[in-house]
């Protein structure tokens, strides 16, 4: 988070000279300067997670690729956001995400309102070249108003973060490791039996896909409303100051 | 020597099919089987899904008549929610269902069946298709394209796209109708009406060319089933099931959707993926019944629109009780197009058709729901069970082509007995075997809920099971 007292650093993004506060990430600076870096797990108003790896960028002098959302600016840094290699890696990441779950847009509640879908379109991911896993994951529809389809969950943890950082309930968390990882409510009980859930619906609205949705929504009807998030964050910042 | 003939794949039908004709030692047809050769598993993989997804999930069974599945599935979901949907929503769903009926019937009649009538059942198979018709009878081909477009455009105007519109949802429809769209549809009615009347005129004149086909194309006594309303009117969206026998006598009436299992059983045969539904009180295999345009026009008391009723009166003259020859499915299809166009106009002129109140919202209030509607090919039935969270635990679908399965098999046997003679396999006689299937306009992909492309194959097999000859398209 930008602090007024922080020092200024200068760096290059895609050959463009930019100035930034030392506590800013490469992603933030790029956005301020109108440079597009694709993101999926990141959401303005929530702490960065660095999980989806779509914001990977090249930094001169460093061999590995760095996630722009959690990489802080350095003096003299030279960042490339859109090389052929990066485009290929990003498409591969998307292909892997698509192959891992069951993402059938045409019958999904979030069709037309899905961050994963629109990113695939934007980044030119037209085919999935790895075999689909077709997992059989459970659907939790025990909550009165909302439902969770783990088949569409990409483990971005936006729901976990919004519930913890904004709502303060920390109903959601991630259970299991690797391919077994999945989100759970409370101590892995059905959502409808959760004692901490306030039914505020923030998780549903920040979810990038159709994994979390309102019950009673037919295909393509689950538009997500996220305008509330920056306001809530702003209010909180003011209160703590 | 005894042989077996296999027609594989069956052409100009929707989905994969195969026909096997068994010959006896003297080369006469002993038996015939119509096989549907693929399985898709929709009833199984929808288990575990929220019921709200079902209409669009089930619509993927078919790209020709997604609307029929959407409607029937949505009706089953309305039952799960235990709601009565707003009247305007019912009207709008009805319009889309009729538009679907018109476009599908036009496809069946003009694109798939008309080459047989216009070019002849014995004509060159390379020409005997819609492109051949375009060359020899361009005006008729144009009429077919126009009627199909008429229906498809209505579907697109209402639902946003022609195939798999998401507009029909549990509880009603997602968007009301606008004045502009209504007027746009109304403007296309006169041309569509003139086109179907023109088609009826030329088609009826061809009956005299096909006395043998009319006599032998699945022309046998059977029951007929379909939906009628309380007045016995031709309906495609709501109403109750009625069965009539070959004499036209009503044998069961007023059957509610949820009671279907008391009347319809589903038998299984090892040689086809398509089940064999039968009329339970008569048992299997005696409870043979037909559905679809021919059946619907056999069970009703009247069509309910003036032009179609006049045409229906002529249709009834074709038989003493019910009209029994499946050849007349084609005629019935044209009368239904006429009725569909008239009815669309009638509904569009209703005063509250533009009402904004088109959707009911509710949680699941019942754990079981059955939806029935008339698809172009006949009665379509979706039966779902859910758990208390609204998750599908069971689904059973009976598709129009399924109801007709026994009748198609008997039809194939009848036409094979008459036209096929084991000493030689002639293309024209095989086409007659296919044409009888085509009369039912089966949707094989729907019926087995099958993957892949369409295509029929004929095999000659000896009593010991050896394939002696094979014809493939």
Interface residues (C-beta under 8 A of the other chain):
Chain A: X106 X107 X109 X111 X136 X138 X139 X141 X142 X147 X149 X192 X215 X216 X217 X218 X219 X220 X221
Chain B: X48 X49 X50 X52 X53 X55 X56 X57 X60 X164 X166 X169 X170 X174 X361 X363 X389 X390 X391
